[in-house]
């Protein structure tokens, strides 16, 4: 009988991605797939044409002086993309041909309306008619007719898409750039034609750039700001958190139109909406200003900045005020300014161009919390760690200034209060915690809704992620032969993005594919690509959610196993390892940012906790410090840590156990390296509270200094990576978690597998139906109810077993070194359950949906290509003694192929001793640990 033709995804269940007949001998009309649906319910495969290879990747070239040809044309059209080594039909290379004026215009704005219709570009134009006049006059006339016009309003340069009218006519410089920065269509328009509008971001720096202006003596004031590519992402993220990045769209129908009024309206309305204020401006003649229809740039509260030259450190550029007047501030002038910035300081998050602006007469003031009270320290908090080109830059510990509304209260709280009143003590406690970390103080992003469960939060973030239809950024695509390879590719890509370096594919295993560019270097991707709905993870032939779960789980496990960056805490979780140094190595900072983003991706894509990352570390970096003093919350997620912390009562009036052998003595020696004899019962409340803080930080985070004003640099770097940019609507992933943090963290970490019962309760068993006659119409179960019950009884007994079975056959596929090194092999009751979870779902964590069960389906054999090789001369009814189990990770399903040998093993009595190993146990263990390793996908 001829084999069934290929069919793809099931139209009924939506989970199965390829048809595999449960009984290969069935006819087409009666054949059933492992998903339980017929052959006809599966879609016919669609054969797509091969992708079109671009034929022009380099700019066109004109004629060749050596051969006399007038245009470069590739000699072999099938040779692929044009490269510098390509040959023309004339026999000369691409480099031997001369440059021509580009015929395409920048997608930033429309081209100017030409006044003269030009001829096609050629290397050797035809001789023009004889000109009159002397030889010198003819030379001048010829030169001026061919040179690009500079400094003359209304004339256009062939190298720029806009008229060059921003330079004075008497300018001494006449050079123009022959390679203007070309920004993509995404940067030009939002639901409008690229021929009519320009979209860009105003980046508003809160400090003025004038050394003559006076600032409070107790506040750090930058005389200049040096931009570096390494710190630009942090600057943009910080300014966006504080509502200092303004999205602007201007019409480009007339490039010579004055843009001052529109810019002024965008800036003032945005700052007013977010309660951000300019300082008082010098007195002008208000009668003249009120009568003028045009806002004067020279009197505005803000000024435009331009990028200076490269500094001596060879990495930074200084921002300085642009030399503009009201009548020079045209749309073309803005574009010229943004083009110059994009050449050396491109937007790291998207192709949207940047326009830097600063206040003219003094620093900005604004709110630093949700109370919307105006603080004079606003600018110093915004720019903390961003003043200089140093990376990482140490914090200046900004605090309220004398003009701030809460300055008096803060000074009172900073003084030691020896009052024994509990209310005063608790007020001091909450005030101190509120200043614990930088990440909370930056939470001024637009408010997000609360969520009752993690699935709702996932859907909300996914709905507001970038859509590939409206951006040049491509969704993530990573492909390799093993899970480990793709996980390493993902980690290396994120590290390169944070480090601002190119992805080095040579250092990774061969056979990896990233992105869609022919360069295979991820240059067409960004970190936002990882959150797009059409992201793709592929391992071997495996493709889908199961592969994504496996890759992300492997990446988190591998990153958290690095001893240089992670340490184990008392409750068995892991936290970021900190060192007592004020400066963090840039490479280590990039690594910690990478680990932070991997943990965020694990939560976003899987809806599962990034175990072993500690839930208390996530609570700390997200700024909800009250939860770290919430005893029920700690007891639920870390019972051992809660028991240890009970040694120091939260009520400071309760006596301490200062005995040398008590539980408090152990905590003091472990985390503070002091003896109980060094403490007294009548210590001040502030001192008692500080002791409580440091012990909680040591037990929960492994870092006693975490609650001081100086946040550890390692944790700060991790938090910056975790707080990912998803889209313009969600510039801060952390801000979407904060409104429902306690609910979401609790739900996440209750999925952690801690008992075999949690897994067994989610198992559901299903028996496949097979034909009972040759006609194929009568169908029945492949096993009876008694056999099914016998299997379930033995299978659950195996899952409750401890470690690897004590049998010599196990050493054939589990090395002795692994058995000795892995403590779980002999002590953990969860080893078998976690391996089963890893195979059936790609993760050791229970699914976020409590109704998601794991289907164990009994089948009659499996396709030959997956399981065995049929011996020559074997009969039609031949079958191997045993099949391995086959997992369908994307659909949480495992197929159990029942052979005669397996069914007969079910008749053996169950041993009274749980340590006794049966043939059934060995078959299950072999299927989990030998045939289906964590790096392979044995069925789609």
Secondary structure, DSSP 8 states (H G I E B T S, - for coil): ------EEEETTTS---S--BSSTTS-TTT-BBTTS-BGGGEEE----------S--S--EEEETTT--SS--BS-TTS-S--TT-BBTTS-BGGGEEE---SS--TTS-----SS------SS--------S-HHHHHHHHHHHHS---S-TT-B-TTSSSB--SS-TT-S-----SS-----GGGT-SSS-TTTEEEEEEEEESS-S-TTS---TTS---S--EEEHHHHHHHHHHHHHTT-EEEEEEE-S-TTSB-HHHHHHHHHHHHHHTT-B--------HHHHHH-SS--GGGSSEEEEEEEEE-TTSSEEEEEE----GGG-BHHHHHHHHHHHHHHS--SSSS-EEEEEEESSS--BB-SSTT---BTTHHHHHSTT-SSS-SS---------TTSTTHHHHHHHHS------HHHHHHHHHHHHHTS-HHHHT--S------SSHHHHHHHHHHTS--GGG-S----EEEESSHHHHHHHHHHHHHHHHHT----GGGS-TT-EESSSTT-SSTT--GGGGGSTT-EEEETTEESHHHHHHHHHHHHHHHHT-TTTEEE-TTS-EEE---S-S---HHHHHHHHHHHHHHHHHHHHHSS--TTB-HHHHHHHTT-GGGGG-HHHHHHH-HHHHHHHTTS-SSTTS-----TTSHHHHHIIIII---GGG--TT--HHHHHHHHHHHHHHHHHS-GGGGSSS--HHHHHHHHHHS----SS-S-HHHHHHTTHHHHHHHHHTTB---HHHHHTTEEEEE-EEESSTTS--EEESS-HHHHHHHHHHHHHHHTS-SS-S-GGGGGTS-HHHHHH-THHHH-TTHHHHHHHHHHHSSSB--SSTT--EEEEEES---HHHH----TT--TT---S----EEEGGGTEEEEE--HHHHHHTTS---SSTT---HHHHHHHHIIIIIS-TT-----
